[in-house]
């Protein structure tokens, strides 16, 4: 499945993979178990307490939360349900931006149709055969579900202290934000995985992202284009940023006023 571009601090879109049938089905099963547990718990509680409710009140308290579970959780949790959170999944628009209320509502309405009319089979088939893993609700709303968790080493965190004396080649990195440097880290991670392996034929796309990231950093630092390969330049930027942080953290008298 083609990845979905996600905007970053440097306006360099990083692509996240669309979730396949397996992760989405597991997330749905977990959410279903949560809904069943809620139903059993509420019915047991009312039965134990001997509470008798009218049909309208019973429906409002017992069934409405289950029916609206996905809609409310995705709105409140930013495109995630509890099941999606457990599987590191998130609903996004195809341009990588956050869906709006109308998008969530459309996905929810068509979810009901998919379950009632097609017993959920149509949703599974649609996710399996569409280019970006979209069920009918996603197709109508222009959304999909992406996997947000990437394998990250300790060395891929924003800051890691250098074990040796390091003189920054680009002292201007002090003007970068943590979000900027995290974007650079993410690009380097993608280069190390998709770029070098050429996984899913995406090596060329990742190289292009690295070149865009290099250009964005050069413009933000106000320097002329550097005659270095994008990956080597980005690695140097991270090292220089760590060196500057070392100076500020361990030599506080040198902090800018």
C-alpha positions as CSV (number, residue, x, y, z in Angstrom):
1,X,0.0,0.0,0.0
2,X,1.3,3.5,-0.8
3,X,2.3,5.4,2.3
4,X,0.4,8.5,3.5
5,X,2.3,11.8,3.8
6,X,2.3,13.3,7.3
7,X,3.3,17.0,7.6
8,X,6.3,17.8,9.9
9,X,7.8,20.8,11.5
10,X,10.0,21.4,8.5
11,X,7.1,21.0,6.0
12,X,8.8,17.9,4.8
13,X,6.1,15.2,4.5
14,X,7.1,11.9,6.0
15,X,5.2,9.0,4.7
16,X,3.5,6.6,7.2
17,X,2.4,3.2,6.0
18,X,-1.3,2.5,5.7
19,X,-2.6,-0.1,8.1
20,X,-3.5,-3.4,6.5
21,X,-6.4,-5.8,7.3
22,X,-4.6,-7.5,10.2
23,X,-3.9,-4.5,12.5
24,X,-7.3,-2.9,11.8
25,X,-9.1,-6.2,12.5
26,X,-7.2,-6.7,15.7
27,X,-8.0,-3.1,16.8
28,X,-11.7,-3.6,15.9
29,X,-11.8,-6.9,17.9
30,X,-10.3,-5.1,21.0
31,X,-12.9,-2.3,20.7
32,X,-15.6,-4.9,20.3
33,X,-14.5,-6.6,23.5
34,X,-14.5,-3.2,25.3
35,X,-18.1,-2.6,24.1
36,X,-19.2,-6.1,25.2
37,X,-17.6,-5.6,28.6
38,X,-19.4,-2.3,29.0
39,X,-22.8,-3.9,28.0
40,X,-22.3,-6.8,30.4
41,X,-21.1,-4.5,33.2
42,X,-24.0,-2.0,32.9
43,X,-26.7,-4.7,32.6
44,X,-25.2,-6.6,35.6
45,X,-25.0,-3.4,37.7
46,X,-28.7,-2.5,37.0
47,X,-29.7,-6.1,37.7
48,X,-27.8,-6.2,41.0
49,X,-29.2,-2.9,42.1
50,X,-32.7,-3.8,41.0
51,X,-33.0,-0.7,38.9
52,X,-35.8,-0.7,36.4
53,X,-35.5,1.8,33.5
54,X,-37.9,2.8,30.8
55,X,-37.1,1.8,27.2
56,X,-35.8,5.3,26.2
57,X,-33.6,5.7,29.3
58,X,-32.3,2.1,29.0
59,X,-31.4,2.7,25.3
60,X,-29.7,6.0,26.2
61,X,-27.6,4.6,29.0
62,X,-26.9,1.0,27.7
63,X,-26.9,1.0,23.9
64,X,-26.1,4.6,22.8
65,X,-22.6,4.6,24.3
66,X,-21.8,1.4,22.4
67,X,-23.2,2.7,19.1
68,X,-21.4,6.0,19.4
69,X,-18.2,4.6,20.8
70,X,-16.1,4.9,17.7
71,X,-17.4,8.3,16.8
72,X,-16.8,9.8,20.2
73,X,-13.4,8.1,20.8
74,X,-12.0,9.2,17.5
75,X,-13.1,12.8,18.0
76,X,-11.8,12.9,21.6
77,X,-8.6,10.9,21.0
78,X,-7.6,12.5,17.7
79,X,-8.5,9.8,15.3
80,X,-8.0,6.8,17.6
81,X,-10.1,4.4,19.6
82,X,-8.7,2.4,22.5
83,X,-8.1,-0.5,20.1
84,X,-6.3,1.8,17.6
85,X,-4.2,3.2,20.4
86,X,-3.1,-0.3,21.4
87,X,-2.1,-1.1,17.8
88,X,-0.5,2.3,17.2
89,X,-3.1,3.2,14.5
90,X,-4.6,6.6,13.7
91,X,-7.2,7.9,11.3
92,X,-5.8,10.6,9.0
93,X,-6.9,12.3,5.8
94,X,-5.2,11.2,2.7
95,X,-3.1,14.4,2.7
96,X,-1.9,13.5,6.3
97,X,-3.9,16.2,8.1
98,X,-6.3,15.5,10.9
99,X,-9.9,14.7,9.9
100,X,-12.6,17.1,10.8
101,X,-15.9,16.4,12.6
102,X,-17.7,15.8,9.3
103,X,-15.1,13.2,8.3
104,X,-15.5,11.3,11.6
105,X,-19.3,11.5,11.3
106,X,-19.3,10.2,7.8
107,X,-16.9,7.3,8.7
108,X,-19.2,6.5,11.7
109,X,-22.4,6.5,9.7
110,X,-21.0,4.3,7.0
111,X,-19.5,2.0,9.7
112,X,-23.1,1.3,10.8
113,X,-24.2,0.6,7.2
114,X,-21.2,-1.7,6.7
115,X,-22.0,-3.7,9.8
116,X,-25.7,-3.9,9.4
117,X,-25.9,-4.5,5.7
118,X,-22.7,-6.4,5.0
119,X,-21.8,-7.8,8.5
120,X,-18.4,-6.1,8.2
121,X,-17.3,-8.3,5.4
122,X,-17.5,-5.5,2.9
123,X,-15.2,-3.4,5.1
124,X,-12.6,-6.2,5.2
125,X,-12.6,-6.7,1.5
126,X,-12.4,-2.9,0.8
127,X,-9.4,-2.5,3.1
128,X,-7.7,-5.5,1.4
129,X,-8.2,-4.4,-2.2
130,X,-8.1,-0.5,-2.1
131,X,-4.8,1.2,-2.7
132,X,-4.5,2.8,0.7
133,X,-6.4,0.3,2.8
134,X,-9.7,2.2,2.9
135,X,-13.1,0.8,3.9
136,X,-16.2,2.4,2.5
137,X,-16.3,5.1,5.2
138,X,-12.8,6.0,4.4
139,X,-13.4,6.2,0.7
140,X,-16.4,8.6,1.3
141,X,-14.5,10.7,3.9
142,X,-11.2,10.8,2.1
143,X,-9.5,9.2,5.1
144,X,-7.5,6.1,5.9
145,X,-5.8,4.5,8.9
146,X,-2.0,4.6,9.3
147,X,0.5,2.9,11.5
148,X,2.2,5.6,13.6
149,X,4.7,3.5,15.5
150,X,8.1,3.1,13.9
151,X,10.9,1.0,15.3
152,X,13.3,3.5,17.0
153,X,16.7,2.9,18.6
154,X,17.9,4.9,21.6
155,X,20.3,6.7,19.3
156,X,17.3,8.0,17.4
157,X,16.1,10.2,20.2
158,X,16.4,13.9,19.8
159,X,19.4,14.2,22.1
160,X,22.3,11.8,22.7
161,X,25.4,13.2,24.3
162,X,28.5,12.9,22.1
163,X,31.3,10.8,23.6
164,X,34.1,12.8,22.1
165,X,35.0,16.4,21.5
166,X,32.9,17.6,18.5
167,X,33.3,21.0,16.8
168,X,30.1,22.0,15.1
169,X,30.5,22.5,11.3
170,X,27.1,24.4,11.4
171,X,26.9,26.4,14.6
172,X,23.6,27.9,13.2
173,X,21.9,24.6,14.4
174,X,21.2,26.4,17.7
175,X,18.3,28.1,16.0
176,X,16.6,24.8,15.2
177,X,13.8,23.5,17.4
178,X,13.5,20.1,18.9
179,X,10.7,19.4,16.4
180,X,13.0,20.3,13.5
181,X,15.7,17.9,14.7
182,X,13.2,15.2,15.4
183,X,12.0,15.5,11.8
184,X,15.7,15.1,10.7
185,X,15.9,12.0,12.9
186,X,12.8,10.6,11.4
187,X,14.1,11.1,7.9
188,X,17.4,9.4,8.8
189,X,15.4,6.5,10.2
190,X,13.5,6.1,7.0
191,X,16.7,6.2,5.0
192,X,18.1,3.5,7.2
193,X,15.1,1.3,6.7
194,X,13.1,2.0,3.5
195,X,15.9,3.8,1.7
196,X,18.7,1.2,2.0
197,X,16.5,-1.8,1.7
198,X,14.3,-0.4,-1.0
199,X,11.3,-1.8,0.8
200,X,8.1,-1.8,-1.2
201,X,10.0,0.1,-3.9
202,X,10.1,3.3,-1.9
203,X,13.9,4.0,-1.9
204,X,13.6,6.7,-4.5
205,X,10.8,8.4,-2.6
206,X,12.8,8.4,0.7
207,X,15.8,9.8,-1.1
208,X,13.6,12.6,-2.4
209,X,12.4,13.3,1.1
210,X,16.0,13.5,2.4
211,X,16.9,16.0,-0.3
212,X,13.8,18.1,0.7
213,X,14.8,17.9,4.3
214,X,18.4,19.0,3.5
215,X,17.0,22.0,1.5
216,X,14.6,22.9,4.3
217,X,17.4,22.9,6.9
218,X,19.7,25.0,4.7
219,X,17.0,27.6,4.2
220,X,16.1,27.6,7.9
221,X,19.8,28.1,8.9
222,X,20.3,30.7,6.2
223,X,23.3,29.0,4.6
224,X,24.2,28.3,1.0
225,X,23.5,24.8,-0.4
226,X,26.2,22.4,1.1
227,X,28.1,20.1,-1.2
228,X,27.3,17.0,0.9
229,X,25.1,14.0,0.3
230,X,21.7,14.6,2.0
231,X,22.2,11.7,4.5
232,X,25.7,12.8,5.5
233,X,24.5,16.4,5.9
234,X,21.5,15.4,8.0
235,X,23.7,13.2,10.2
236,X,26.1,16.1,10.7
237,X,23.2,18.4,11.6
238,X,22.1,16.0,14.4
239,X,25.7,15.8,15.7
240,X,26.1,19.5,15.7
241,X,22.8,20.0,17.4
242,X,23.9,17.5,20.1
243,X,27.2,19.4,20.5
244,X,25.4,22.7,21.0
245,X,23.1,21.1,23.6
246,X,26.2,19.7,25.3
247,X,27.5,23.2,25.5
248,X,24.3,24.6,26.9
249,X,23.7,21.8,29.4
250,X,27.1,21.2,30.7
251,X,28.5,24.8,30.3
252,X,25.6,26.9,31.3
253,X,27.7,30.1,31.6
254,X,27.8,30.0,27.8
255,X,24.0,30.2,27.4
256,X,22.7,33.0,25.2
257,X,21.1,35.9,27.1
